[in-house]
């Protein structure tokens, strides 16, 4: 019985502790799925950010290419400007010298006069053809000088215009270059910000990965704990089943022995009653014979003898009612007070165990309680007493109804009335308006088994 108690407690403790562990282990799957979803979202965000970063990188490359092109153009324009400026300086020197020659010629013309030159040239000529040639040569020289001066001035203006145009282009290129640099810096700033966002997403992903790994580790530990608990439950259930089977066999054996003892006691009581009856009849016959033989004696003796004979013949001999032979176990009583109530709620056994905690935890059906209690060392007899448990056999009368023909019935004795040999009991059971009790009844105390605490 102690083994059965330990088995029951073990099963209960395992069952209670296993439920939250199993639920918690199942909850890991949901948490891991949530982490997977978070990781997937973060990877998608990182991919989107990387796409933007790649786009900005391409923009920076494009802008950088444009900046480089503009710088190359600006450098070329700067070189061209320098060349033009050098050319302008050379032309200006030549023009200045030419202007000095023209000024001198003009001064000579104003002072000496142009005609004198022509006259000198004609007078000094050797012939007419020489005169014509000299005049034409002088005319051509003057025109050439004038034409060169005009051409030099035109070239100088053109060069100056080109220099100004180059300078405007250089300024425009510089402005464009500055704008492109601004764009490049802005794009670079955006790219840096996106890199920070991407790094944050990566950090969150790393954290989620770590959390997921920890959850998986905890899940494996929870599953291992589940397996251990289930294994213990199976072993405990197996042990409990074996213990119940053993107790059932012992209870059946004890019940059979108890019934045999009860039958033997009833047989011995019947024999004793028969012997008492025969003894009474023999004594009555002897008294009658003595009275008849002494009828010739004195009147007073006869009267006394007759009176005595009459009294003996008229007084009935009481018939003793044998009490059931007490039955107890072979050792001290087993204490079931702290074993808990393992019976099905709403059954008669559950109610009695509730109001009498000292009752056994695995005493079987109601009709088996007497034998099981005797096996646990409790006194079982036919003497009713308040606080005892009354046992009804299979189909035995329980006042106005009969106990179950298979399982029997048990109830708790609230009081005993010796004057009319009745007991008042409280009981439970599925057939009552209140299955969990108490349901009160008063009935005859005769012919019943009583388990005493």
Order of alpha helices (4+ residues) and beta strands (2+ residues): alpha-alpha-alpha-alpha-alpha-alpha-beta-beta-beta-beta-beta-beta
